[in-house]
Amino acid sequence: MKNTNLFLVLLFVYSGIVAQQVHTSYLWHMQQPNYWPEKSKENPNRYQTVLESHNLKTSGDSWNIYDDGISHPLNNLEEIFGKYDRVKAYQYGPKNSVQTLLGLPNGGAQVNYSGCLIENVNSLGNAGVWGYSQGWENNFIEAKNWKTSGGQPRMDLTGFTFHHALAPLISERALRMELKTHKLIMTETFGGEYSKGFWPAECSFSERIIKVLVEEGFQWSVVANSHLSRTLNDYPLDYGTSGVNIDPPNAADKVATNGQNWWKGQIDGRGGTFAAPYCYQAHKAQYIDPETGQTYKMDVVPMADLLSYQNGFSSMETGEIDANIAPFSNASQPSIVLLAHDGDNAWGGGDSYYQESVPGFANEAASKGYDPTTIQQFLNSYPVPEGDIVKVEDGSWVNAANDWGHPQFINWLWPLYDTTDYMFNPDGWTEDARNWAVITAAENYVLTAEDNSGGIDIAKVIDPSFGASNAEKAWHFFLPSLTSGYMYYGKAIDMEVKQTLAGNIAIEHAKAEIGDAPEQDNTPPSVFIPQRFPYNPGGKGFGPIYAYQEVQNTSDFHVWTFAHDVNGLASVELKYRTDNDGINPISDNVNDVYSSGDGVSSWSSVSMVQKQFPKGNVTQDPEIDLFIEPTAIADLCYAEIKGLSNVLVDYYVEAVDTKGNVFKTPIQHVYVGEFNSSDQVTLTVTPDSGNFDDIIQVELEASTTATNDGITIYYTTDGSEPDQSSEEYINSFDIGNSDSEPITLKAIAFDEDGNSSEVITRNYTFGDLPSYDVHFKNTSNWSQVYVYAFDKNNNATLPGWNWPGKLMNQEQDSPWYITTISESVEVGLVFTNGSGEQSDDQFRNVDGWYVYSENIWYNQCPSDCPGVLGLPELLVTPQGGSYEGSVSVNLSSTNQGMIYYTIDGSEPSDSSSLYQNTLTFTGDTVLKVIAYNSTGESSIISEDYNVNEAQSFTVYYRNVSSWDEVYVYLFDKNTNQPLPGWNWPGQSMNREQTSQWYSFLIEENADIGIVFNNNNNGGQSDDLMREIDGWYDSSTNQWYDQCPTACPGDVSDDELTIHFNNNNTNWNPVTLYYWETTPTSLTTSWPGVQMTDIDGDGWYEYTLSGVACAKVIFSTNGEQQTEDLQICGEGWYDAGWVSNPLNKESETATTIISSIYPNPFKDEINFNISGEDRSLSVTIRDVKGGLYYSDVISSKNGVISIPLNVAKGIYFVKFSGKTVNKVVKIIK
């Protein structure tokens, strides 16, 4: 019989192998920067964290007012950190999400948490504000201790740069300090072993950072898989969002490997072309120390660039993996699909993502036989072969708009170039370049201070509060300047001065250590990683730098950088050499070390031009306010490499300071394409074009920027294109006479290197010019038509032709207007109505008919001619058919037809409605149209329009953030484009009575996406969907079919009594200013209402009816005042909120309420009561006044329990009865 058991076993084993060929994982990146890296007012030895920055800004403290007269930062910090999704993501959302994966053997995720975010969340958690609480880190510790089947953490808290620094653009020493500080704060916060893996900010990677990563203990780093695909030999060069949307890859980064199995796609302009399995396999990458020749290797794990972006913005299934990745994977080196993106922004930071999308995708993947896992578990199970060493191109993920993963990180470093010829421009200036110049200078002060100190304690760099040296303080204040987010957001608000603020304070502390120019100086100059322009010399340019046009670059290129030394620079030189075979193989290091060997030329040196880079806003860009000037700024240094063709070039920069200290940058590589010189040949021809009475003498003169090159000029006089076979110019010559026909002279010049000038054309006419008629068809129904004539050759106004020119004459009863041109020079023409509308510049020297709407000249009248009026011909657009919501119809006629129409199905005539403007139909309509002119009538056109009624529903938004304006923006969720008439930020919503709710009636036919925002002032909801009436509560991030709380028209029985102790301040009067009251919205004008001392005990009181929570300021009629305060429930203020000091309830209260337990609570609160009141009115609100519970409850055996399933945060419980009125704070 058949051995079916063996067959089944083999089938099971084979299926198991296939099932493990694709693995999936997540990486969630969490970051909020230091928003204002100023000295702390409370502790000047360290910088501010978020809560202090917020308090200083909102209090109006004069200490925080800068030279622009404004308190900074301009960011709305409470809105940024208080967003519900972020409150969860930074404290417990990722843990809850990983918990949904515990049923999978290896299910888990990587979480990347910056050091500055830890500091910010600690500041909020310690104060218990904005939904944050102490102990938040315990959630991550718990998840970190969950293990995969192989004993690895299910939540791997990866390594990172402390301040979200862009690792490839900062120095080796700065990167090392960022890593050391991050490691220390992570281990102090979360405990346990530090991760072996590194996530580079923005997934910005360069092989240059491998040495430092390896030395700091990392074994693997994430890279964007687009920078693997672009190195492959058969990478498809298709321009556009799904292919090459930036500069094409440079051949210096190419490898011999073919990708073979390619697929491509794009979402929101982010896309690319990828090869499977290569771009989904872990590999090894290496860096060669150019000084020692030592090799440093580590694993590189590709994130799925395109799929990651999709995963961060919408739910996804495994379809792309099934079709494009799984079929090409293999068991020995399987594929991993790493979905890496922000864990706190957009859709990828919300409940729908963490609690639905993550487990949904992971479980679907498992059902397909894929293995949801973690990176470390994957690498342990499938170690990368030692010989699998690949090339990784520099660059970031595709997310940043108009960077798209460019290998020069242009979103953070826009190059210095001329947009007219795409050449390097040493006089160029961008805010990004200025910031790097500021950072480079500040860094040299910091490094010199460290080198002159007795050493650095990493703990004191993180927190220099007590006993830190000036060198440690210099590092502490310098590091925030490396925050890439400052440059990511460009010119927004005060982002462009934050680096300068941090750098200046760092220099202040460094100078306290070393002085202005230390005699003892063993620190070499600081040199920014050299840049080149163009990126592809001799090759093609494309993308945002080139306005998305394909441009052929010159083969000459500039290398530019910034350099600075506290004792000055003695020299800065560009070193370069050429490779003999044009290949830099991974198998040898001859191109990667400073010493020269076989296969490369010796080094050539070019002295770099040094230029002081401007500190100020030299372009006078009104969007930038550089109100803080840097203490120091680095020099711009640049040099050109010319005359190379089809060759691989190695280059680096060497800088020497006045003390003899030397710094060499890493060696970089570029392949220079076909020779295409940047030298320019300039040709001039005199005289200019024009009309002449008799013979003229022509002179040609040319020059070139090429060194010591001769020039030859060639010309023609018959209008043909000149080349090197044309007449050679020797000396000036005469042409023409009074009887000559027009002569067209064309000339071109060549230098000895083959560079050519533009072809210069001159048109010469002789004798008197004949007059001619120009006709203009007034297709725009201008009330008056003018023609302006000017000297075409000199662009000068002609006598009698001042703007707007001469009034043209209408030709009979036609749309045509005529003027006779009679001038002695060739003229240019502009037709205009004299009121702002005009044609382009035109040229005509014979009779002609110009149709304005077509921008075309005709030799004969083309239509509606004077005296030859044909029957009118009608055009109806659009034609009849089915339309959604409404349809707008335009009617037009030729031959001056007057148009009449009906919409009731009757036959039209000249007594029907006269057409004047666009017709809009919102229901089914039969349109019939006819046109009449003096010749007769047109045929009748009949069109049937079936209009489907637009869907109509009302959306409501709860404005818990107290936005000044509430807007709603609608977009087509299928195309992600705004609906017609709905450009960002959309339309204003209507407030519902005095409540927090705002409404808008939507009448659109489309798959609608919705974003609520505050009129583009920094606040907005996630992308939302709704098709029926709905109430969106931003405090819970949920839709409701009915108003959930604090509804319009609700009458609150709340009363908020506020007390102020005036016994110490002795203010007269005592005034109370209040705002953002909830649930009833009350307002007053500054300085507010006068409080009264009812009992004569020095305690002043005021009661707000219908109010549970409010923001308040106490003052003496606005002269002296407290800071901004917030209160929920009755409160007593005595230089701070205090418990009831007067025990005012004790005289009448006969009900005793115990402390609420447990506190903090989970899903239920309990308390005991005794006394007269056995039923109580209980309300529970959050810190913003949001109502979560309201009921009259009865005691049972003296115990009351209330279920309370709410998000983590701070809440206030208010008890009201016959003998008790009490507010208690509780925490979840």
JOMO-V372640 format. One record per residue. N is the residue number from 1. PHI is phi as a letter, one per 30 degrees, with the letter a starting at -180 (none if undefined). NEAR is the number of other C-alpha atoms within 12 Angstrom. Layout:
# JOMO-V372640
((N/PHI/NEAR) (N/PHI/NEAR))
This chain:
# JOMO-V372640
((1/none/4) (2/d/7) (3/d/9) (4/d/10) (5/d/11) (6/d/11) (7/e/12) (8/d/13) (9/d/13) (10/d/14) (11/d/15) (12/d/14) (13/d/14) (14/d/16) (15/d/17) (16/d/19) (17/d/21) (18/e/25) (19/d/29) (20/c/33) (21/d/38) (22/b/42) (23/b/45) (24/b/50) (25/a/48) (26/b/50) (27/b/47) (28/c/46) (29/c/41) (30/c/45) (31/a/39) (32/b/39) (33/d/41) (34/d/49) (35/d/45) (36/b/43) (37/d/42) (38/d/42) (39/e/35) (40/d/28) (41/d/21) (42/d/18) (43/b/16) (44/d/20) (45/d/33) (46/b/40) (47/d/40) (48/d/37) (49/c/36) (50/d/41) (51/d/37) (52/d/35) (53/e/36) (54/d/36) (55/d/31) (56/d/31) (57/d/31) (58/d/28) (59/d/23) (60/i/22) (61/e/23) (62/d/16) (63/d/21) (64/c/28) (65/c/20) (66/c/24) (67/d/15) (68/d/16) (69/i/15) (70/b/21) (71/d/26) (72/b/39) (73/d/36) (74/d/30) (75/d/30) (76/d/29) (77/d/32) (78/d/34) (79/d/31) (80/d/30) (81/d/38) (82/d/34) (83/e/33) (84/e/38) (85/d/38) (86/d/39) (87/e/42) (88/d/39) (89/d/47) (90/d/48) (91/b/42) (92/b/39) (93/e/37) (94/d/51) (95/d/38) (96/d/29) (97/d/40) (98/d/46) (99/d/30) (100/d/27) (101/c/40) (102/d/27) (103/d/21) (104/c/28) (105/e/25) (106/b/37) (107/e/45) (108/a/49) (109/a/50) (110/c/47) (111/b/47) (112/c/45) (113/b/49) (114/d/42) (115/d/43) (116/d/40) (117/d/40) (118/e/37) (119/d/36) (120/d/39) (121/d/41) (122/e/28) (123/d/29) (124/d/34) (125/d/31) (126/d/20) (127/d/20) (128/i/28) (129/b/31) (130/h/36) (131/j/39) (132/c/38) (133/b/32) (134/d/25) (135/i/27) (136/e/33) (137/d/35) (138/d/19) (139/d/28) (140/d/37) (141/d/30) (142/d/27) (143/d/35) (144/d/34) (145/d/25) (146/d/29) (147/c/30) (148/d/33) (149/d/24) (150/c/20) (151/i/23) (152/c/32) (153/e/38) (154/d/46) (155/c/45) (156/c/47) (157/d/48) (158/d/45) (159/d/43) (160/a/49) (161/d/49) (162/e/48) (163/c/47) (164/h/43) (165/d/44) (166/d/45) (167/e/44) (168/d/41) (169/c/44) (170/c/40) (171/d/35) (172/d/31) (173/d/29) (174/d/39) (175/d/37) (176/d/30) (177/d/40) (178/e/43) (179/d/43) (180/d/35) (181/d/36) (182/d/41) (183/e/37) (184/d/32) (185/d/34) (186/d/37) (187/d/24) (188/d/20) (189/d/29) (190/c/31) (191/i/20) (192/i/20) (193/d/23) (194/d/31) (195/d/37) (196/d/32) (197/c/37) (198/b/47) (199/c/49) (200/d/48) (201/e/48) (202/h/43) (203/h/49) (204/d/48) (205/b/44) (206/b/40) (207/e/43) (208/d/37) (209/d/42) (210/d/39) (211/e/32) (212/d/36) (213/e/43) (214/d/27) (215/d/20) (216/c/32) (217/j/25) (218/d/31) (219/c/36) (220/b/39) (221/b/44) (222/d/55) (223/b/48) (224/d/51) (225/d/50) (226/d/52) (227/d/48) (228/c/52) (229/d/47) (230/d/47) (231/d/35) (232/d/36) (233/d/23) (234/c/23) (235/e/37) (236/d/27) (237/c/29) (238/c/23) (239/d/25) (240/k/27) (241/d/30) (242/c/28) (243/b/35) (244/c/40) (245/c/38) (246/b/46) (247/e/43) (248/d/41) (249/d/43) (250/d/37) (251/d/35) (252/d/39) (253/c/38) (254/d/33) (255/c/29) (256/d/20) (257/d/23) (258/c/23) (259/d/28) (260/i/21) (261/c/26) (262/c/29) (263/b/28) (264/b/33) (265/a/27) (266/a/26) (267/b/28) (268/h/25) (269/i/29) (270/c/32) (271/a/38) (272/l/45) (273/b/41) (274/b/44) (275/c/37) (276/c/39) (277/c/37) (278/e/42) (279/d/48) (280/b/47) (281/c/50) (282/d/45) (283/b/38) (284/c/33) (285/b/41) (286/b/39) (287/b/38) (288/c/30) (289/d/28) (290/d/27) (291/d/20) (292/c/14) (293/i/21) (294/d/17) (295/c/27) (296/c/29) (297/b/36) (298/a/41) (299/d/42) (300/c/46) (301/c/49) (302/d/48) (303/d/47) (304/d/51) (305/e/46) (306/d/43) (307/d/45) (308/d/40) (309/d/39) (310/d/33) (311/d/40) (312/d/37) (313/b/33) (314/a/31) (315/d/26) (316/b/27) (317/c/25) (318/c/31) (319/e/16) (320/d/24) (321/d/35) (322/e/24) (323/d/17) (324/c/29) (325/b/35) (326/e/36) (327/d/22) (328/c/28) (329/d/32) (330/b/24) (331/d/25) (332/d/19) (333/b/28) (334/d/38) (335/d/46) (336/b/47) (337/c/49) (338/c/43) (339/c/47) (340/c/45) (341/a/45) (342/e/39) (343/c/44) (344/b/40) (345/b/34) (346/h/28) (347/d/33) (348/d/41) (349/c/40) (350/c/40) (351/d/33) (352/d/28) (353/d/38) (354/d/37) (355/c/28) (356/c/26) (357/d/32) (358/d/43) (359/d/35) (360/d/24) (361/d/33) (362/d/43) (363/d/29) (364/d/25) (365/e/36) (366/d/30) (367/d/19) (368/d/26) (369/j/26) (370/d/38) (371/b/41) (372/d/45) (373/a/48) (374/c/46) (375/d/54) (376/d/44) (377/d/34) (378/d/41) (379/d/32) (380/d/21) (381/d/25) (382/b/26) (383/e/26) (384/d/29) (385/e/20) (386/e/16) (387/d/16) (388/d/23) (389/c/29) (390/b/39) (391/c/41) (392/c/45) (393/d/41) (394/e/38) (395/k/44) (396/c/41) (397/d/45) (398/d/47) (399/d/39) (400/d/31) (401/d/27) (402/i/30) (403/c/36) (404/h/45) (405/i/46) (406/e/44) (407/d/42) (408/c/36) (409/h/43) (410/d/39) (411/d/38) (412/c/44) (413/a/37) (414/d/32) (415/d/40) (416/c/32) (417/a/27) (418/c/20) (419/d/17) (420/d/12) (421/b/19) (422/h/33) (423/c/36) (424/e/34) (425/b/27) (426/d/31) (427/c/22) (428/d/26) (429/a/30) (430/b/35) (431/d/41) (432/d/35) (433/d/42) (434/e/41) (435/d/47) (436/d/51) (437/d/44) (438/d/48) (439/d/50) (440/d/44) (441/d/45) (442/d/50) (443/d/54) (444/d/49) (445/d/49) (446/d/50) (447/d/44) (448/d/45) (449/d/40) (450/d/38) (451/d/26) (452/c/27) (453/c/27) (454/d/15) (455/j/19) (456/b/29) (457/c/25) (458/e/27) (459/d/27) (460/d/28) (461/d/39) (462/d/40) (463/b/32) (464/d/29) (465/d/23) (466/b/17) (467/i/17) (468/d/27) (469/d/34) (470/d/42) (471/d/42) (472/d/43) (473/d/44) (474/d/46) (475/d/54) (476/e/50) (477/d/47) (478/d/50) (479/e/55) (480/e/52) (481/d/50) (482/d/49) (483/e/48) (484/d/44) (485/d/31) (486/e/40) (487/d/36) (488/e/32) (489/d/22) (490/i/29) (491/d/26) (492/d/25) (493/h/26) (494/c/32) (495/d/38) (496/d/43) (497/c/44) (498/d/46) (499/d/49) (500/d/46) (501/e/42) (502/d/45) (503/d/45) (504/d/37) (505/d/43) (506/d/48) (507/d/45) (508/e/31) (509/d/37) (510/d/39) (511/d/32) (512/d/26) (513/d/31) (514/c/32) (515/i/23) (516/d/23) (517/b/22) (518/d/24) (519/d/15) (520/d/22) (521/b/30) (522/c/27) (523/c/36) (524/d/35) (525/d/43) (526/c/48) (527/b/46) (528/d/44) (529/e/37) (530/e/42) (531/c/43) (532/b/40) (533/b/40) (534/d/44) (535/d/47) (536/c/40) (537/d/47) (538/i/33) (539/c/33) (540/c/33) (541/c/34) (542/a/34) (543/j/29) (544/d/29) (545/d/37) (546/c/27) (547/h/17) (548/h/21) (549/c/20) (550/d/24) (551/b/28) (552/d/28) (553/d/32) (554/d/36) (555/d/37) (556/d/40) (557/b/40) (558/c/37) (559/c/44) (560/b/42) (561/a/44) (562/c/45) (563/b/51) (564/a/45) (565/b/42) (566/d/42) (567/c/29) (568/j/32) (569/c/34) (570/d/25) (571/a/30) (572/b/43) (573/b/36) (574/c/39) (575/c/34) (576/b/35) (577/b/36) (578/c/35) (579/c/33) (580/d/20) (581/c/18) (582/i/28) (583/b/30) (584/c/32) (585/d/23) (586/d/27) (587/d/20) (588/b/19) (589/c/29) (590/d/30) (591/d/43) (592/c/38) (593/b/31) (594/d/31) (595/d/22) (596/c/23) (597/b/19) (598/d/15) (599/j/24) (600/b/29) (601/d/25) (602/d/22) (603/d/26) (604/c/20) (605/c/21) (606/b/26) (607/d/24) (608/d/32) (609/d/24) (610/c/27) (611/b/24) (612/d/25) (613/d/36) (614/d/27) (615/d/30) (616/c/27) (617/d/27) (618/d/18) (619/d/17) (620/h/13) (621/d/14) (622/d/12) (623/d/16) (624/c/23) (625/b/28) (626/c/33) (627/d/24) (628/c/30) (629/c/28) (630/d/34) (631/d/26) (632/b/39) (633/b/38) (634/d/38) (635/d/38) (636/d/39) (637/b/39) (638/a/37) (639/a/34) (640/c/36) (641/c/37) (642/b/27) (643/i/26) (644/c/28) (645/a/26) (646/h/27) (647/b/32) (648/d/37) (649/b/44) (650/c/42) (651/a/44) (652/a/41) (653/c/42) (654/c/39) (655/b/40) (656/b/31) (657/c/29) (658/d/25) (659/c/23) (660/i/21) (661/d/26) (662/c/26) (663/b/32) (664/c/33) (665/d/39) (666/e/36) (667/d/35) (668/c/38) (669/b/37) (670/b/45) (671/c/38) (672/c/39) (673/d/32) (674/e/22) (675/e/26) (676/a/28) (677/d/34) (678/d/34) (679/d/31) (680/b/29) (681/c/31) (682/c/27) (683/b/30) (684/b/24) (685/b/30) (686/b/25) (687/d/27) (688/d/28) (689/e/29) (690/l/32) (691/c/35) (692/b/29) (693/d/20) (694/a/21) (695/e/21) (696/b/25) (697/c/19) (698/c/28) (699/b/24) (700/c/32) (701/b/28) (702/b/31) (703/b/27) (704/b/28) (705/d/22) (706/d/24) (707/d/16) (708/h/11) (709/c/19) (710/d/20) (711/b/32) (712/b/34) (713/c/41) (714/b/35) (715/a/37) (716/b/28) (717/b/27) (718/c/21) (719/i/20) (720/d/21) (721/d/22) (722/d/29) (723/b/23) (724/d/21) (725/c/16) (726/d/22) (727/d/23) (728/d/22) (729/d/28) (730/c/15) (731/b/15) (732/e/18) (733/b/19) (734/c/17) (735/b/29) (736/i/26) (737/a/21) (738/d/19) (739/c/18) (740/d/21) (741/d/21) (742/e/28) (743/c/28) (744/c/27) (745/c/36) (746/b/36) (747/b/42) (748/b/39) (749/b/38) (750/b/35) (751/c/29) (752/d/22) (753/d/25) (754/j/24) (755/d/31) (756/b/34) (757/d/30) (758/d/23) (759/d/27) (760/c/33) (761/c/30) (762/b/32) (763/c/32) (764/c/37) (765/c/33) (766/b/28) (767/i/22) (768/d/22) (769/c/26) (770/d/19) (771/d/19) (772/a/20) (773/c/25) (774/c/41) (775/c/40) (776/b/52) (777/c/41) (778/d/37) (779/d/27) (780/c/21) (781/h/20) (782/d/24) (783/d/19) (784/b/26) (785/b/37) (786/c/36) (787/b/41) (788/c/38) (789/c/39) (790/b/34) (791/d/28) (792/d/29) (793/d/24) (794/c/18) (795/h/18) (796/c/19) (797/d/22) (798/d/26) (799/e/17) (800/i/16) (801/b/24) (802/e/19) (803/e/25) (804/c/27) (805/j/28) (806/c/29) (807/d/25) (808/d/31) (809/c/25) (810/d/26) (811/c/23) (812/h/15) (813/c/20) (814/b/30) (815/d/38) (816/c/38) (817/b/39) (818/b/31) (819/b/29) (820/c/26) (821/c/34) (822/b/24) (823/b/26) (824/c/23) (825/b/34) (826/d/38) (827/c/35) (828/c/30) (829/b/37) (830/b/35) (831/c/43) (832/a/34) (833/c/28) (834/i/23) (835/b/14) (836/j/13) (837/c/21) (838/a/28) (839/d/31) (840/d/19) (841/d/21) (842/c/30) (843/b/27) (844/a/29) (845/b/29) (846/b/22) (847/e/24) (848/a/28) (849/c/34) (850/c/36) (851/c/30) (852/d/31) (853/d/17) (854/c/17) (855/h/21) (856/b/22) (857/c/24) (858/b/21) (859/d/17) (860/b/20) (861/d/28) (862/d/24) (863/a/26) (864/h/33) (865/d/28) (866/e/25) (867/i/18) (868/b/20) (869/c/27) (870/d/23) (871/d/25) (872/d/28) (873/b/30) (874/c/30) (875/b/25) (876/c/28) (877/b/23) (878/d/22) (879/d/22) (880/d/24) (881/l/21) (882/c/21) (883/b/26) (884/c/22) (885/i/24) (886/a/25) (887/b/29) (888/c/23) (889/c/31) (890/c/24) (891/c/32) (892/b/30) (893/b/30) (894/d/27) (895/h/34) (896/h/34) (897/d/34) (898/d/32) (899/c/38) (900/b/34) (901/b/37) (902/b/28) (903/b/27) (904/c/19) (905/j/20) (906/d/20) (907/d/22) (908/d/29) (909/b/23) (910/d/23) (911/c/16) (912/d/23) (913/d/24) (914/d/22) (915/d/30) (916/b/14) (917/b/15) (918/e/16) (919/c/24) (920/b/22) (921/c/28) (922/c/21) (923/b/22) (924/d/25) (925/b/29) (926/c/25) (927/c/38) (928/b/34) (929/b/43) (930/b/38) (931/b/38) (932/b/34) (933/b/26) (934/d/19) (935/d/20) (936/l/19) (937/b/29) (938/d/30) (939/d/23) (940/d/27) (941/c/32) (942/b/27) (943/b/27) (944/c/27) (945/c/32) (946/c/22) (947/c/24) (948/d/20) (949/d/19) (950/d/21) (951/d/22) (952/b/20) (953/a/21) (954/c/25) (955/c/40) (956/b/41) (957/b/51) (958/c/45) (959/d/44) (960/d/40) (961/d/38) (962/h/31) (963/d/28) (964/d/21) (965/b/28) (966/b/37) (967/c/36) (968/b/41) (969/c/39) (970/c/39) (971/b/32) (972/d/24) (973/d/23) (974/d/16) (975/c/16) (976/i/23) (977/c/22) (978/d/25) (979/d/27) (980/e/17) (981/i/14) (982/b/23) (983/d/20) (984/e/25) (985/c/29) (986/j/29) (987/b/27) (988/d/25) (989/c/31) (990/c/24) (991/d/27) (992/d/25) (993/h/19) (994/c/26) (995/d/35) (996/d/45) (997/c/40) (998/b/38) (999/b/31) (1000/a/30) (1001/d/24) (1002/c/32) (1003/b/25) (1004/b/30) (1005/c/25) (1006/a/28) (1007/d/22) (1008/c/32) (1009/c/31) (1010/b/39) (1011/b/39) (1012/d/43) (1013/a/36) (1014/c/31) (1015/i/24) (1016/i/24) (1017/c/22) (1018/j/26) (1019/c/32) (1020/a/34) (1021/d/42) (1022/d/34) (1023/d/30) (1024/b/36) (1025/b/29) (1026/a/30) (1027/b/25) (1028/b/22) (1029/e/24) (1030/a/30) (1031/c/36) (1032/c/39) (1033/c/34) (1034/d/37) (1035/d/40) (1036/c/34) (1037/i/31) (1038/b/27) (1039/d/24) (1040/b/21) (1041/d/19) (1042/b/19) (1043/e/28) (1044/d/28) (1045/a/35) (1046/h/42) (1047/d/31) (1048/e/27) (1049/i/19) (1050/d/24) (1051/c/20) (1052/d/28) (1053/c/21) (1054/d/37) (1055/b/31) (1056/c/37) (1057/c/32) (1058/c/41) (1059/c/41) (1060/b/43) (1061/d/32) (1062/c/28) (1063/d/18) (1064/c/14) (1065/d/22) (1066/h/16) (1067/d/26) (1068/b/22) (1069/d/25) (1070/c/35) (1071/c/35) (1072/b/40) (1073/c/35) (1074/b/34) (1075/a/30) (1076/h/35) (1077/d/39) (1078/b/48) (1079/d/44) (1080/d/35) (1081/c/36) (1082/c/28) (1083/b/22) (1084/b/20) (1085/c/16) (1086/d/21) (1087/c/26) (1088/j/25) (1089/c/28) (1090/d/27) (1091/d/31) (1092/b/26) (1093/c/23) (1094/d/13) (1095/c/12) (1096/i/12) (1097/c/17) (1098/i/24) (1099/c/31) (1100/c/35) (1101/b/30) (1102/a/29) (1103/c/27) (1104/c/37) (1105/d/24) (1106/i/27) (1107/c/38) (1108/c/43) (1109/b/45) (1110/a/41) (1111/c/35) (1112/b/38) (1113/b/38) (1114/c/43) (1115/a/33) (1116/c/26) (1117/h/23) (1118/i/23) (1119/d/16) (1120/c/19) (1121/a/27) (1122/d/32) (1123/d/24) (1124/d/26) (1125/b/29) (1126/b/33) (1127/b/39) (1128/b/43) (1129/j/44) (1130/e/39) (1131/b/39) (1132/c/32) (1133/c/33) (1134/b/23) (1135/h/18) (1136/k/19) (1137/d/22) (1138/b/18) (1139/d/19) (1140/e/25) (1141/d/18) (1142/c/17) (1143/h/15) (1144/d/20) (1145/d/20) (1146/d/16) (1147/d/11) (1148/c/16) (1149/d/21) (1150/c/19) (1151/c/28) (1152/c/26) (1153/c/34) (1154/d/20) (1155/d/21) (1156/d/27) (1157/b/24) (1158/d/18) (1159/b/21) (1160/d/24) (1161/c/26) (1162/c/20) (1163/b/19) (1164/a/21) (1165/c/32) (1166/b/27) (1167/a/28) (1168/c/24) (1169/b/29) (1170/a/24) (1171/j/21) (1172/d/19) (1173/d/26) (1174/c/28) (1175/b/26) (1176/b/30) (1177/d/27) (1178/b/31) (1179/b/39) (1180/b/39) (1181/b/38) (1182/d/38) (1183/d/38) (1184/c/41) (1185/j/44) (1186/d/40) (1187/d/39) (1188/c/29) (1189/a/28) (1190/a/27) (1191/a/18) (1192/c/19) (1193/c/23) (1194/c/22) (1195/d/25) (1196/b/15) (1197/h/12) (1198/i/22) (1199/c/23) (1200/b/28) (1201/b/23) (1202/b/29) (1203/d/16) (1204/b/26) (1205/c/17) (1206/b/28) (1207/d/29) (1208/d/38) (1209/l/38) (1210/c/33) (1211/b/41) (1212/b/35) (1213/c/41) (1214/c/38) (1215/c/39) (1216/b/32) (1217/a/28) (1218/d/19) (1219/b/25) (1220/b/30) (1221/b/34) (1222/b/38) (1223/b/34) (1224/b/33) (1225/d/32) (1226/b/34) (1227/b/35) (1228/c/31))
